[in-house]
Amino acid sequence: MTNSGKIFLSEAALRVPHEGHDRHLCELRSTMTQEQYKCFIQDAQYYCQHCGRSAASSENLCFPEKI
């Protein structure tokens, strides 16, 4: 069996809301304009291992991984 590279997170880890979730893009996106959202993703350095979103700051993702 080959390694797909997919990250499997525990059910507890996926619980929402979790600490700091109010600063994560998955939560913030519903309250932002497209222009505001672009400021968070411009020059992205991290991606979320759960949803695949990318962001300039790791603080804006639930499970960040450096790109």
Phi, psi and omega in degrees: 000131181272154178279118181281346182083355181288136179270130176253116182260148181293158178301321179296321181294331183274355181300135178235137358279152173238174184305128179082001185299333180294348177257000184269146184301327180297331178270317184291328187307324184289347182249004184250156168277168178298322181294319177297317180299319180301326179298328181281332185257348179298134182058044182304136179241350185223154171229156179272127180290346180266305187255345179088357176299156176239155182206157177288328182243138178294337181293345182260015179228148181291314183227072187289147175221134180297136179284000000 
